[in-house]
Amino acid sequence: MSEELDRLEFYKELYYKELESKEILSSRFNTNVTLVTFIFAGLFFCIKNINDIKDDAWSFYPFLVLAAISIIMNVIIIVLLCQYLAGRNYEFIISAKELNDRHEFLKGYYEPYPHLTEKAESQFKEEIINYYISAAHYNFHVNDARIKKMGRVQECIIVSIIATLLSISCYIPTFLKEDANVQKVEMFKPSQEKKQQVEEKSTDSQEKVSEKKVVDFKKKNELSKEENDDK
């Protein structure tokens, strides 16, 4: 009995270790998808601003080579990730209800044989052990295939990141140019002469306005006198 329990715990532990590996691989998959997204964002930035280096052969042609390498690597990464998702599914032990139904069936089957009462329990434990062995073995091969794919994905991501960073570095000369996307605003103080001219113009305009008011006032007085004379 103790030997069967030891075997059960051993294979159960192996089964759950493979499920833990499944979760670790799933986390790595999500991380790789995030990295590929950032790589594509960097490439999009470079391609969008390609006109900035189009006239510079020392930057333009190396950029084309590096960008092509990065794009090829990204395509390979996407294919490998799709293969990862399309791989074999994991195997799980049967549900608790099915296990209980099987246990009750064995008890009922051996009930007419009093000398075989312990056979039901031992056979049930043996079947559970076989469930764990089968699932752990199957999941081991699934994880092994996915680990190999993740290893190739990691290698391609490293090459793609290096190629993308070098592609972005081709834009460094444009960033260092004095007139690169910079608008200069020159602030100056008006000279004293211009200031005096402005003040004179302002004074002249004020005098003209006052003279006009005086003329208008005189005209009104003359009109009022003429009206009084007519009366």
Summary of the structure (lengths in Angstrom):
residues: 231
radius of gyration: 44.0
end to end distance: 142.4
largest distance: 152.5
contacts: 571
relative contact order: 0.13
helix: 84%
strand: 0%
